[in-house]
Each structure stands twice: as C-alpha cells, then as structure tokens.
Amino acid sequence: MPEANANFGVLHRTCKALVFLCFIYISVTLVYYAKSVNFRLDFMQNQQSQVRTEPNKLASKDVGALATRDTQAVNSTKTETTKTLEKCPDPSPLLVGPLRVEFSSPVSLDVVMQENPELREGGRYTPADCVALQKVALIIPFRNREEHLKYWLYYLHPILRRQQLDYGVYVINQAGEETFNRAKLLNVGYVEALKEYDYDCFVFSDVDLIPMDDRNTYRCFSQPRHLSVSMDKFGFSVAAWLACVAAWLAWRE
C-alpha cells in the first residue's frame, strides 16, 4: 500500500504539472493570437487609408507638375519674345503706296473701332512684332469738326499702323466761341502728351488733312519736316505755310 500511494502521488504531481504547462501554452497562444489579429486589423486599415490618399497625392503631384510646366512655358515664352523682338525695319514692309481717299460715304466712330481692334484706350497703338523706331504723339487742334475727325481717324489709324509707329492720338478741343487759338492748343497737346508717355516725336496736324500715300511717314527727322507740302485743294502746289502737318523731335533740356 505505501508503494501504491507513492506512485499515485507522483502521478498526481505529474498531471498537475502537465495541466499547468498546458494552461501556460494555451495562454501564450491566446495572447499571440490576439496580438496577431490586432496587427492584421491595423495593417488593413493602413492599406485602406493609403488607397484613399494615394490618388489625392498623385493628383496633387500632377497638378503641381502641370502648374510648374505651365509657369516655365509662360516664362520661357516671355523671355523668348523679349530676346527676339528687334527694331522695326525702315521703311516698313507693310506700306502699300498711293491710297484712294474718298469722303462720299459717311463713317462713324464705331466703324473706326471695329476696323482697328488693336487700338488701346486713348487712341494708342504699339507694334506687336517689333520695336518702333519712334514714339510719336499726333496732336490735332479741334473745334466743331466732328465729321472731319471721323474721316481722319478712319484713314489715319490704318496708315499709322502700317508705318509701324508706337503712337498716340491727342485731340485738343477748344470750347466756346472765342477766336480759335491753334498755337495754344498745340502747346497744350505737347505738354499733356508728355505727361502720359515718353514721346520722342510730335506731329501737329490739321483735322482735315489726310495723306494720299502711306509712304509719307508720320515720324521725325533731324530737322523739322513739313509733311503736307502739297494739297489737292491748292492743285497740289507747294504750300509755303506751316498750318498743315508738321513733325518735330521732342525738345529735351
């Protein structure tokens, strides 16, 4: 009996040890499994988050790249334009020679604007493909000559553009019924034009004089020049007076 009891005690302790080891093994297995499940869940969530954010990142990169390329293209275009822009040739290759000037059909300011879309506000124009040889201000003394002015604008704007001038037109109006003071109006036009732009040439013109050949360039030379030495109303004889069309270089101190 004592021997049987001893064997039973050993067996009992052995079983308890096995149960304890099994318990530890199961506990470790459960802990490892729980951690593995949490890891898989975190991994799946991260993958889904990356899937959602990746297109936005790609789109952002694409937009940024396109914007950079567009900016570079604009800067490159501006640089190339600045580098390649040269002085306009003399004479202008756009000139056509003798013109047909008629006053039988009325014209309007709307027609003038429609046929000269390149004009800027204030009657300003600058060649787009070259640097003009001169910056010309055209001064017109004016009073109660609306029809003449419309014809002048209708014919002169195309001529001046073909001459590739950087120009502006200034119509200086005298109000009231006092004696028409042409000289004073010309002086006023000179002063006011220089306030707006750095003109280096001034052309003073009567409102009723239109050139019949666009090769008669409205620009300045080393000496003052009479640009209307002969007129149709005088049988194209040489006019010895100045009150027509004349060009002067700007006076500099």
Short mmCIF file of the C-alpha atoms (twelve columns), coordinates in Angstrom:
data_MODEL
# 
_entry.id   MODEL 
# 
loop_
_atom_site.group_PDB 
_atom_site.id 
_atom_site.type_symbol 
_atom_site.label_atom_id 
_atom_site.label_alt_id 
_atom_site.label_comp_id 
_atom_site.label_asym_id 
_atom_site.label_seq_id 
_atom_site.Cartn_x 
_atom_site.Cartn_y 
_atom_site.Cartn_z 
_atom_site.pdbx_PDB_model_num 
ATOM 1   C CA . MET A 1   0.000   0.000   0.000    1 
ATOM 2   C CA . PRO A 2   2.682   2.546   0.774    1 
ATOM 3   C CA . GLU A 3   4.270   1.912   -2.613   1 
ATOM 4   C CA . ALA A 4   0.905   2.367   -4.352   1 
ATOM 5   C CA . ASN A 5   0.333   5.596   -2.507   1 
ATOM 6   C CA . ALA A 6   3.781   6.886   -3.532   1 
ATOM 7   C CA . ASN A 7   3.145   6.072   -7.195   1 
ATOM 8   C CA . PHE A 8   -0.210  7.784   -7.022   1 
ATOM 9   C CA . GLY A 9   1.406   10.933  -5.542   1 
ATOM 10  C CA . VAL A 10  3.994   11.055  -8.305   1 
ATOM 11  C CA . LEU A 11  1.313   10.580  -10.943  1 
ATOM 12  C CA . HIS A 12  -0.795  13.283  -9.366   1 
ATOM 13  C CA . ARG A 13  2.057   15.781  -9.329   1 
ATOM 14  C CA . THR A 14  2.926   14.902  -12.886  1 
ATOM 15  C CA . CYS A 15  -0.646  15.511  -14.027  1 
ATOM 16  C CA . LYS A 16  -0.760  18.834  -12.214  1 
ATOM 17  C CA . ALA A 17  2.493   19.868  -13.909  1 
ATOM 18  C CA . LEU A 18  1.103   18.860  -17.329  1 
ATOM 19  C CA . VAL A 19  -2.125  20.786  -16.681  1 
ATOM 20  C CA . PHE A 20  -0.110  23.814  -15.627  1 
ATOM 21  C CA . LEU A 21  2.082   23.618  -18.708  1 
ATOM 22  C CA . CYS A 22  -0.985  23.233  -20.919  1 
ATOM 23  C CA . PHE A 23  -2.530  26.249  -19.290  1 
ATOM 24  C CA . ILE A 24  0.601   28.324  -19.930  1 
ATOM 25  C CA . TYR A 25  0.769   27.103  -23.528  1 
ATOM 26  C CA . ILE A 26  -2.886  27.966  -24.161  1 
ATOM 27  C CA . SER A 27  -2.480  31.388  -22.522  1 
ATOM 28  C CA . VAL A 28  0.577   32.226  -24.610  1 
ATOM 29  C CA . THR A 29  -1.222  31.030  -27.723  1 
ATOM 30  C CA . LEU A 30  -4.238  33.194  -26.993  1 
ATOM 31  C CA . VAL A 31  -2.098  36.288  -26.319  1 
ATOM 32  C CA . TYR A 32  -0.136  35.757  -29.528  1 
ATOM 33  C CA . TYR A 33  -3.352  35.246  -31.486  1 
ATOM 34  C CA . ALA A 34  -4.911  38.434  -30.089  1 
ATOM 35  C CA . LYS A 35  -1.821  40.450  -30.992  1 
ATOM 36  C CA . SER A 36  -1.804  38.920  -34.457  1 
ATOM 37  C CA . VAL A 37  -5.461  39.875  -35.007  1 
ATOM 38  C CA . ASN A 38  -4.811  43.469  -33.887  1 
ATOM 39  C CA . PHE A 39  -1.795  43.678  -36.169  1 
ATOM 40  C CA . ARG A 40  -3.830  42.449  -39.149  1 
ATOM 41  C CA . LEU A 41  -6.588  44.941  -38.438  1 
ATOM 42  C CA . ASP A 42  -4.102  47.812  -38.177  1 
ATOM 43  C CA . PHE A 43  -2.398  46.686  -41.380  1 
ATOM 44  C CA . MET A 44  -5.707  46.544  -43.287  1 
ATOM 45  C CA . GLN A 45  -6.720  49.992  -42.034  1 
ATOM 46  C CA . ASN A 46  -3.398  51.450  -43.091  1 
ATOM 47  C CA . GLN A 47  -3.723  49.879  -46.529  1 
ATOM 48  C CA . GLN A 48  -7.213  51.316  -46.982  1 
ATOM 49  C CA . SER A 49  -6.033  54.739  -45.850  1 
ATOM 50  C CA . GLN A 50  -3.160  54.632  -48.319  1 
ATOM 51  C CA . VAL A 51  -5.514  53.582  -51.106  1 
ATOM 52  C CA . ARG A 52  -7.736  56.568  -50.358  1 
ATOM 53  C CA . THR A 53  -4.923  59.103  -50.014  1 
ATOM 54  C CA . GLU A 54  -2.703  57.897  -52.823  1 
ATOM 55  C CA . PRO A 55  -4.903  59.199  -55.697  1 
ATOM 56  C CA . ASN A 56  -5.081  62.580  -53.974  1 
ATOM 57  C CA . LYS A 57  -1.302  62.652  -53.645  1 
ATOM 58  C CA . LEU A 58  -0.882  61.662  -57.273  1 
ATOM 59  C CA . ALA A 59  -3.423  64.247  -58.390  1 
ATOM 60  C CA . SER A 60  -1.711  66.892  -56.293  1 
ATOM 61  C CA . LYS A 61  1.658   65.959  -57.776  1 
ATOM 62  C CA . ASP A 62  0.216   66.010  -61.283  1 
ATOM 63  C CA . VAL A 63  -1.397  69.416  -60.759  1 
ATOM 64  C CA . GLY A 64  1.812   70.772  -59.270  1 
ATOM 65  C CA . ALA A 65  3.853   69.411  -62.153  1 
ATOM 66  C CA . LEU A 66  1.444   70.863  -64.710  1 
ATOM 67  C CA . ALA A 67  1.444   74.236  -62.980  1 
ATOM 68  C CA . THR A 68  5.246   74.214  -62.888  1 
ATOM 69  C CA . ARG A 69  5.438   73.300  -66.563  1 
ATOM 70  C CA . ASP A 70  2.876   75.990  -67.452  1 
ATOM 71  C CA . THR A 71  4.767   78.612  -65.450  1 
ATOM 72  C CA . GLN A 72  8.025   77.611  -67.062  1 
ATOM 73  C CA . ALA A 73  6.391   77.731  -70.502  1 
ATOM 74  C CA . VAL A 74  4.989   81.232  -69.867  1 
ATOM 75  C CA . ASN A 75  8.312   82.487  -68.540  1 
ATOM 76  C CA . SER A 76  10.116  80.891  -71.447  1 
ATOM 77  C CA . THR A 77  7.707   82.449  -73.947  1 
ATOM 78  C CA . LYS A 78  8.091   85.890  -72.400  1 
ATOM 79  C CA . THR A 79  11.877  85.550  -72.377  1 
ATOM 80  C CA . GLU A 80  11.987  84.385  -75.981  1 
ATOM 81  C CA . THR A 81  9.684   87.245  -77.065  1 
ATOM 82  C CA . THR A 82  11.852  89.785  -75.280  1 
ATOM 83  C CA . LYS A 83  15.023  88.361  -76.777  1 
ATOM 84  C CA . THR A 84  13.787  88.062  -80.343  1 
ATOM 85  C CA . LEU A 85  11.932  91.403  -80.571  1 
ATOM 86  C CA . GLU A 86  14.006  93.664  -82.829  1 
ATOM 87  C CA . LYS A 87  13.621  97.197  -84.152  1 
ATOM 88  C CA . CYS A 88  11.079  97.669  -86.918  1 
ATOM 89  C CA . PRO A 89  12.601  97.914  -90.408  1 
ATOM 90  C CA . ASP A 90  12.926  101.231 -92.207  1 
ATOM 91  C CA . PRO A 91  10.953  101.582 -94.394  1 
ATOM 92  C CA . SER A 92  8.120   99.425  -93.133  1 
ATOM 93  C CA . PRO A 93  7.390   96.395  -95.362  1 
ATOM 94  C CA . LEU A 94  3.647   96.920  -94.769  1 
ATOM 95  C CA . LEU A 95  3.349   100.105 -96.819  1 
ATOM 96  C CA . VAL A 96  1.163   99.935  -99.929  1 
ATOM 97  C CA . GLY A 97  1.883   103.298 -101.589 1 
ATOM 98  C CA . PRO A 98  -0.831  105.506 -103.175 1 
ATOM 99  C CA . LEU A 99  -4.219  105.390 -101.449 1 
ATOM 100 C CA . ARG A 100 -7.768  106.071 -102.537 1 
ATOM 101 C CA . VAL A 101 -9.238  108.651 -100.180 1 
ATOM 102 C CA . GLU A 102 -12.950 109.430 -100.521 1 
ATOM 103 C CA . PHE A 103 -15.438 111.397 -98.442  1 
ATOM 104 C CA . SER A 104 -18.663 110.424 -100.227 1 
ATOM 105 C CA . SER A 105 -19.718 107.776 -97.662  1 
ATOM 106 C CA . PRO A 106 -20.129 108.770 -94.012  1 
ATOM 107 C CA . VAL A 107 -18.138 106.921 -91.351  1 
ATOM 108 C CA . SER A 108 -18.743 106.503 -87.636  1 
ATOM 109 C CA . LEU A 109 -16.541 106.014 -84.609  1 
ATOM 110 C CA . ASP A 110 -17.988 102.508 -84.216  1 
ATOM 111 C CA . VAL A 111 -16.664 101.613 -87.669  1 
ATOM 112 C CA . VAL A 112 -13.257 103.027 -86.726  1 
ATOM 113 C CA . MET A 113 -13.133 100.839 -83.603  1 
ATOM 114 C CA . GLN A 114 -14.328 97.724  -85.457  1 
ATOM 115 C CA . GLU A 115 -11.683 98.079  -88.167  1 
ATOM 116 C CA . ASN A 116 -8.877  98.821  -85.701  1 
ATOM 117 C CA . PRO A 117 -9.241  96.267  -82.891  1 
ATOM 118 C CA . GLU A 118 -5.539  96.549  -81.997  1 
ATOM 119 C CA . LEU A 119 -6.014  100.107 -80.714  1 
ATOM 120 C CA . ARG A 120 -5.845  100.646 -76.977  1 
ATOM 121 C CA . GLU A 121 -7.833  103.129 -74.936  1 
ATOM 122 C CA . GLY A 122 -6.944  106.709 -75.781  1 
ATOM 123 C CA . GLY A 123 -6.027  106.023 -79.412  1 
ATOM 124 C CA . ARG A 124 -2.766  104.256 -78.512  1 
ATOM 125 C CA . TYR A 125 -1.006  101.619 -80.615  1 
ATOM 126 C CA . THR A 126 2.282   99.731  -80.342  1 
ATOM 127 C CA . PRO A 127 3.586   97.198  -82.904  1 
ATOM 128 C CA . ALA A 128 3.390   93.655  -81.604  1 
ATOM 129 C CA . ASP A 129 6.193   92.077  -83.632  1 
ATOM 130 C CA . CYS A 130 8.949   94.721  -83.457  1 
ATOM 131 C CA . VAL A 131 10.140  97.778  -81.541  1 
ATOM 132 C CA . ALA A 132 9.025   101.003 -83.220  1 
ATOM 133 C CA . LEU A 133 11.754  103.354 -84.389  1 
ATOM 134 C CA . GLN A 134 9.994   106.307 -82.766  1 
ATOM 135 C CA . LYS A 135 7.314   107.061 -80.197  1 
ATOM 136 C CA . VAL A 136 5.039   109.551 -81.925  1 
ATOM 137 C CA . ALA A 137 2.352   111.810 -80.458  1 
ATOM 138 C CA . LEU A 138 -0.121  113.199 -83.006  1 
ATOM 139 C CA . ILE A 139 -1.636  116.488 -81.840  1 
ATOM 140 C CA . ILE A 140 -4.863  117.703 -83.515  1 
ATOM 141 C CA . PRO A 141 -6.241  121.172 -82.636  1 
ATOM 142 C CA . PHE A 142 -10.004 120.841 -82.787  1 
ATOM 143 C CA . ARG A 143 -13.330 122.644 -82.570  1 
ATOM 144 C CA . ASN A 144 -16.690 121.731 -84.148  1 
ATOM 145 C CA . ARG A 145 -15.199 119.470 -86.836  1 
ATOM 146 C CA . GLU A 146 -16.704 116.096 -85.888  1 
ATOM 147 C CA . GLU A 147 -17.167 114.814 -89.455  1 
ATOM 148 C CA . HIS A 148 -13.612 115.711 -90.424  1 
ATOM 149 C CA . LEU A 149 -12.333 113.999 -87.281  1 
ATOM 150 C CA . LYS A 150 -14.159 110.766 -88.110  1 
ATOM 151 C CA . TYR A 151 -12.590 110.660 -91.570  1 
ATOM 152 C CA . TRP A 152 -9.168  111.456 -90.110  1 
ATOM 153 C CA . LEU A 153 -9.389  108.597 -87.624  1 
ATOM 154 C CA . TYR A 154 -10.843 106.237 -90.243  1 
ATOM 155 C CA . TYR A 155 -7.961  106.751 -92.681  1 
ATOM 156 C CA . LEU A 156 -5.014  107.592 -90.413  1 
ATOM 157 C CA . HIS A 157 -5.156  104.697 -87.951  1 
ATOM 158 C CA . PRO A 158 -4.564  102.021 -90.638  1 
ATOM 159 C CA . ILE A 159 -1.824  104.171 -92.201  1 
ATOM 160 C CA . LEU A 160 -0.029  104.714 -88.888  1 
ATOM 161 C CA . ARG A 161 -0.230  101.015 -88.033  1 
ATOM 162 C CA . ARG A 162 1.290   100.062 -91.404  1 
ATOM 163 C CA . GLN A 163 4.071   102.565 -90.716  1 
ATOM 164 C CA . GLN A 164 4.788   100.522 -87.539  1 
ATOM 165 C CA . LEU A 165 4.745   103.505 -85.217  1 
ATOM 166 C CA . ASP A 166 4.379   103.477 -81.461  1 
ATOM 167 C CA . TYR A 167 1.865   106.304 -81.400  1 
ATOM 168 C CA . GLY A 168 -0.942  108.072 -79.590  1 
ATOM 169 C CA . VAL A 169 -3.580  110.492 -80.920  1 
ATOM 170 C CA . TYR A 170 -4.471  113.620 -78.914  1 
ATOM 171 C CA . VAL A 171 -7.470  115.700 -79.998  1 
ATOM 172 C CA . ILE A 172 -7.208  119.052 -78.199  1 
ATOM 173 C CA . ASN A 173 -10.624 120.691 -78.191  1 
ATOM 174 C CA . GLN A 174 -11.244 124.421 -77.721  1 
ATOM 175 C CA . ALA A 175 -14.632 125.213 -76.208  1 
ATOM 176 C CA . GLY A 176 -16.512 128.458 -76.511  1 
ATOM 177 C CA . GLU A 177 -16.847 130.955 -79.364  1 
ATOM 178 C CA . GLU A 178 -13.639 132.905 -78.971  1 
ATOM 179 C CA . THR A 179 -11.043 133.132 -81.741  1 
ATOM 180 C CA . PHE A 180 -9.626  129.720 -82.491  1 
ATOM 181 C CA . ASN A 181 -6.129  129.630 -80.961  1 
ATOM 182 C CA . ARG A 182 -4.381  126.842 -82.855  1 
ATOM 183 C CA . ALA A 183 -0.897  127.528 -81.481  1 
ATOM 184 C CA . LYS A 184 -2.076  127.404 -77.873  1 
ATOM 185 C CA . LEU A 185 -3.881  124.111 -78.481  1 
ATOM 186 C CA . LEU A 186 -0.689  122.621 -79.961  1 
ATOM 187 C CA . ASN A 187 1.265   123.694 -76.881  1 
ATOM 188 C CA . VAL A 188 -1.348  122.168 -74.593  1 
ATOM 189 C CA . GLY A 189 -1.270  118.914 -76.554  1 
ATOM 190 C CA . TYR A 190 2.533   118.778 -76.345  1 
ATOM 191 C CA . VAL A 191 2.558   119.204 -72.561  1 
ATOM 192 C CA . GLU A 192 -0.314  116.803 -71.878  1 
ATOM 193 C CA . ALA A 193 1.057   114.066 -74.155  1 
ATOM 194 C CA . LEU A 194 4.416   114.060 -72.355  1 
ATOM 195 C CA . LYS A 195 2.588   113.523 -69.066  1 
ATOM 196 C CA . GLU A 196 1.301   110.183 -70.369  1 
ATOM 197 C CA . TYR A 197 4.244   108.740 -72.302  1 
ATOM 198 C CA . ASP A 198 7.862   109.360 -73.169  1 
ATOM 199 C CA . TYR A 199 7.272   110.508 -76.735  1 
ATOM 200 C CA . ASP A 200 10.311  111.486 -78.789  1 
ATOM 201 C CA . CYS A 201 8.445   112.818 -81.847  1 
ATOM 202 C CA . PHE A 202 5.475   115.151 -82.264  1 
ATOM 203 C CA . VAL A 203 3.319   115.507 -85.363  1 
ATOM 204 C CA . PHE A 204 0.959   118.506 -85.411  1 
ATOM 205 C CA . SER A 205 -1.877  118.020 -87.892  1 
ATOM 206 C CA . ASP A 206 -4.997  119.825 -89.010  1 
ATOM 207 C CA . VAL A 207 -8.062  117.635 -88.698  1 
ATOM 208 C CA . ASP A 208 -8.978  117.838 -92.388  1 
ATOM 209 C CA . LEU A 209 -5.643  116.677 -93.871  1 
ATOM 210 C CA . ILE A 210 -5.230  113.017 -94.851  1 
ATOM 211 C CA . PRO A 211 -2.161  111.635 -96.672  1 
ATOM 212 C CA . MET A 212 -2.778  110.076 -100.082 1 
ATOM 213 C CA . ASP A 213 0.293   107.821 -99.855  1 
ATOM 214 C CA . ASP A 214 1.258   105.847 -96.750  1 
ATOM 215 C CA . ARG A 215 4.948   106.189 -97.665  1 
ATOM 216 C CA . ASN A 216 4.632   109.751 -96.353  1 
ATOM 217 C CA . THR A 217 5.758   108.586 -92.923  1 
ATOM 218 C CA . TYR A 218 4.433   110.424 -89.877  1 
ATOM 219 C CA . ARG A 219 7.737   110.483 -87.986  1 
ATOM 220 C CA . CYS A 220 10.519  112.915 -87.128  1 
ATOM 221 C CA . PHE A 221 13.938  113.539 -88.629  1 
ATOM 222 C CA . SER A 222 16.986  115.562 -87.605  1 
ATOM 223 C CA . GLN A 223 15.226  118.783 -88.700  1 
ATOM 224 C CA . PRO A 224 11.533  119.809 -88.544  1 
ATOM 225 C CA . ARG A 225 9.695   118.453 -91.552  1 
ATOM 226 C CA . HIS A 226 6.602   119.656 -93.427  1 
ATOM 227 C CA . LEU A 227 4.519   116.552 -94.182  1 
ATOM 228 C CA . SER A 228 1.855   118.247 -96.343  1 
ATOM 229 C CA . VAL A 229 3.815   120.359 -98.789  1 
ATOM 230 C CA . SER A 230 1.110   119.965 -101.462 1 
ATOM 231 C CA . MET A 231 -2.664  119.615 -101.124 1 
ATOM 232 C CA . ASP A 232 -5.428  118.765 -103.573 1 
ATOM 233 C CA . LYS A 233 -7.444  121.902 -102.809 1 
ATOM 234 C CA . PHE A 234 -4.481  124.003 -103.996 1 
ATOM 235 C CA . GLY A 235 -3.855  121.912 -107.086 1 
ATOM 236 C CA . PHE A 236 -1.010  120.042 -105.361 1 
ATOM 237 C CA . SER A 237 1.202   123.111 -105.466 1 
ATOM 238 C CA . VAL A 238 3.836   123.559 -102.786 1 
ATOM 239 C CA . ALA A 239 2.406   125.175 -99.656  1 
ATOM 240 C CA . ALA A 240 4.778   127.629 -98.008  1 
ATOM 241 C CA . TRP A 241 2.900   127.915 -94.696  1 
ATOM 242 C CA . LEU A 242 3.117   125.750 -91.623  1 
ATOM 243 C CA . ALA A 243 -0.542  125.410 -90.676  1 
ATOM 244 C CA . CYS A 244 -0.927  121.915 -92.164  1 
ATOM 245 C CA . VAL A 245 1.004   118.835 -90.983  1 
ATOM 246 C CA . ALA A 246 4.462   119.204 -89.443  1 
ATOM 247 C CA . ALA A 247 6.797   116.943 -87.451  1 
ATOM 248 C CA . TRP A 248 9.252   117.948 -84.701  1 
ATOM 249 C CA . LEU A 249 11.538  115.964 -82.471  1 
ATOM 250 C CA . ALA A 250 10.722  116.342 -78.794  1 
ATOM 251 C CA . TRP A 251 12.663  119.138 -77.132  1 
ATOM 252 C CA . ARG A 252 14.959  117.920 -74.340  1 
ATOM 253 C CA . GLU A 253 16.671  120.077 -71.743  1 
# 
